[in-house]
Amino acid sequence: MGKLTATAVKAAKEPGRYGDGEGLFLVIGKRGGKSWIVRVQKDGRRRDIGLGSASKVPLKLARERATDVREKIERGIDPVAERVKAAGIPTFSEAIKTVHAENAPNWKNPKHSAQWINTLETYAVPTLGNRSVADVDAAAVRDCLAPIWLEKPETARRLRQRINTVIDWAVGKGFREVGLALPVIDKALPKQRAKPKHHAALPYSELPEFTRKLRESESMGRLALEAAILTAARSGEVRFMTWGELDLDEATWTVPAERMKAGREHVVPLAPQAVALFERMKAQRRKYTDLVFPGQKRGKPLSDMTLTKALRDMGVSYTAHGFRSTFRDWVAEQTNWPSDLAEAALAHVVSDKTVAAYQRGTMLEKRRELMNAWAGYCAGKRGGQVVRLAQ
């Protein structure tokens, strides 16, 4: 016999939970809304499953639904997944796959595409996967993040962002009315104190000697690394470079928008040393591909590990991407070139909208002077250290 009566259910006003027995509860929210839930436990896992609004589901029916849920749980049937399937609303697991399929064509990096869905399947699906995408609330997401929030802070932050992407998609599709209360989730989690990790960068004072040693022998990996240094470009932009993007007569390299992190075309002025390097690369050109730096596999670009190996073979622990920081530090500490010009050379998006409005041009010729000075510094030439602006 249950503890509640139909009269007691109707009369109850104070927010809280009122137990009827065998896991059935009447829940009254802060605004007075009444609903039914049944608490079940299987294999050490406890769950609260909603049974409907108390204004539509009388006590007797709530008890019948609670009994049905408990029986299904004992038989290994997930009543929530069944209900979601019947309603036509996808589970969180199904929503992940749909969101991934819709966005994957826009992601330039196949590795990022795989990591995006793997992170969710590894850390979110075990706890949220069978839930309706409409029922994933802040509390559930907080409990999903908590086990790795301090142990794997970077992974946890990415997981949080990717879960939110899926929930925003569900709002856009009409499967739920509101998104996640991210500030609530953040306040309910302990403060992370992890320090940001930066790419290991070679001090610019050591660069001329490093460049000299880099040129002592010639390999595809070393040539690609030198090209990345001379152009201050990202290693991925260099590895996927094609001959059609190079104009050695005009000394320019035009990187298409689809390969740029900012999603817009970037023209790189080439210093004479860079032009000479690409002239030498013509002898390595393969008939079956337009790639300037082809990999060992036919039609595939040079792998990022090849550049890493070139660095390891030289006995250093720096990264190819770190040379962009080396360039930026050199500009800031050893030259008089304005910081905006350095940011343009690195193809960084200017965050200040007012400044960006006055920088619609590519500042190509000014950047050419800067990159010529940089290449000279890399080669150890005097005059490459301090660059004074023309009055």
Secondary structure in CASP SS format (residue, H / E / C, confidence):
PFRMAT SS
TARGET T0000
AUTHOR 0000-0000-0000
METHOD secondary structure of the structure
MODEL  1
M C 1.00
G C 1.00
K C 1.00
L C 1.00
T C 1.00
A H 1.00
T H 1.00
A H 1.00
V H 1.00
K H 1.00
A H 1.00
A C 1.00
K C 1.00
E C 1.00
P C 1.00
G E 1.00
R E 1.00
Y E 1.00
G E 1.00
D E 1.00
G E 1.00
E C 1.00
G C 1.00
L E 1.00
F E 1.00
L E 1.00
V E 1.00
I E 1.00
G C 1.00
K C 1.00
R C 1.00
G C 1.00
G C 1.00
K E 1.00
S E 1.00
W E 1.00
I E 1.00
V E 1.00
R E 1.00
V E 1.00
Q E 1.00
K E 1.00
D C 1.00
G C 1.00
R E 1.00
R E 1.00
R E 1.00
D E 1.00
I E 1.00
G E 1.00
L E 1.00
G E 1.00
S E 1.00
A C 1.00
S C 1.00
K C 1.00
V C 1.00
P C 1.00
L H 1.00
K H 1.00
L H 1.00
A H 1.00
R H 1.00
E H 1.00
R H 1.00
A H 1.00
T H 1.00
D H 1.00
V H 1.00
R H 1.00
E H 1.00
K H 1.00
I H 1.00
E H 1.00
R C 1.00
G C 1.00
I C 1.00
D C 1.00
P H 1.00
V H 1.00
A H 1.00
E H 1.00
R H 1.00
V H 1.00
K H 1.00
A H 1.00
A H 1.00
G C 1.00
I C 1.00
P C 1.00
T E 1.00
F H 1.00
S H 1.00
E H 1.00
A H 1.00
I H 1.00
K H 1.00
T H 1.00
V H 1.00
H H 1.00
A H 1.00
E H 1.00
N H 1.00
A H 1.00
P H 1.00
N H 1.00
W C 1.00
K C 1.00
N C 1.00
P H 1.00
K H 1.00
H H 1.00
S H 1.00
A H 1.00
Q H 1.00
W H 1.00
I H 1.00
N H 1.00
T H 1.00
L H 1.00
E H 1.00
T H 1.00
Y H 1.00
A C 1.00
V H 1.00
P H 1.00
T H 1.00
L H 1.00
G C 1.00
N C 1.00
R C 1.00
S E 1.00
V C 1.00
A C 1.00
D C 1.00
V C 1.00
D C 1.00
A H 1.00
A H 1.00
A H 1.00
V H 1.00
R H 1.00
D H 1.00
C H 1.00
L H 1.00
A H 1.00
P H 1.00
I H 1.00
W H 1.00
L C 1.00
E C 1.00
K C 1.00
P H 1.00
E H 1.00
T H 1.00
A H 1.00
R H 1.00
R H 1.00
L H 1.00
R H 1.00
Q H 1.00
R H 1.00
I H 1.00
N H 1.00
T H 1.00
V H 1.00
I H 1.00
D H 1.00
W H 1.00
A H 1.00
V H 1.00
G H 1.00
K H 1.00
G C 1.00
F C 1.00
R C 1.00
E C 1.00
V C 1.00
G C 1.00
L C 1.00
A C 1.00
L H 1.00
P H 1.00
V H 1.00
I H 1.00
D H 1.00
K H 1.00
A C 1.00
L C 1.00
P C 1.00
K C 1.00
Q C 1.00
R C 1.00
A C 1.00
K C 1.00
P C 1.00
K C 1.00
H C 1.00
H C 1.00
A C 1.00
A C 1.00
L C 1.00
P C 1.00
Y H 1.00
S H 1.00
E H 1.00
L H 1.00
P H 1.00
E H 1.00
F H 1.00
T H 1.00
R H 1.00
K H 1.00
L H 1.00
R C 1.00
E C 1.00
S C 1.00
E C 1.00
S C 1.00
M H 1.00
G H 1.00
R H 1.00
L H 1.00
A H 1.00
L H 1.00
E H 1.00
A H 1.00
A H 1.00
I H 1.00
L H 1.00
T H 1.00
A C 1.00
A C 1.00
R C 1.00
S H 1.00
G H 1.00
E H 1.00
V H 1.00
R H 1.00
F C 1.00
M C 1.00
T E 1.00
W H 1.00
G H 1.00
E H 1.00
L E 1.00
D E 1.00
L C 1.00
D C 1.00
E C 1.00
A C 1.00
T E 1.00
W E 1.00
T E 1.00
V E 1.00
P C 1.00
A H 1.00
E H 1.00
R H 1.00
M C 1.00
K C 1.00
A C 1.00
G C 1.00
R C 1.00
E C 1.00
H E 1.00
V E 1.00
V E 1.00
P E 1.00
L C 1.00
A C 1.00
P H 1.00
Q H 1.00
A H 1.00
V H 1.00
A H 1.00
L H 1.00
F H 1.00
E H 1.00
R H 1.00
M H 1.00
K H 1.00
A H 1.00
Q H 1.00
R C 1.00
R C 1.00
K C 1.00
Y C 1.00
T C 1.00
D C 1.00
L E 1.00
V C 1.00
F C 1.00
P E 1.00
G C 1.00
Q C 1.00
K C 1.00
R C 1.00
G C 1.00
K C 1.00
P E 1.00
L C 1.00
S C 1.00
D H 1.00
M H 1.00
T H 1.00
L H 1.00
T H 1.00
K H 1.00
A H 1.00
L H 1.00
R H 1.00
D H 1.00
M C 1.00
G C 1.00
V C 1.00
S C 1.00
Y C 1.00
T C 1.00
A C 1.00
H C 1.00
G H 1.00
F H 1.00
R H 1.00
S H 1.00
T H 1.00
F H 1.00
R H 1.00
D H 1.00
W H 1.00
V H 1.00
A H 1.00
E H 1.00
Q H 1.00
T C 1.00
N C 1.00
W C 1.00
P C 1.00
S H 1.00
D H 1.00
L H 1.00
A H 1.00
E H 1.00
A H 1.00
A H 1.00
L C 1.00
A C 1.00
H C 1.00
V C 1.00
V C 1.00
S C 1.00
D C 1.00
K H 1.00
T H 1.00
V H 1.00
A H 1.00
A H 1.00
Y C 1.00
Q C 1.00
R C 1.00
G C 1.00
T C 1.00
M C 1.00
L H 1.00
E H 1.00
K H 1.00
R H 1.00
R H 1.00
E H 1.00
L H 1.00
M H 1.00
N H 1.00
A H 1.00
W H 1.00
A H 1.00
G H 1.00
Y H 1.00
C H 1.00
A C 1.00
G C 1.00
K C 1.00
R C 1.00
G C 1.00
G C 1.00
Q C 1.00
V C 1.00
V C 1.00
R C 1.00
L C 1.00
A C 1.00
Q C 1.00
END
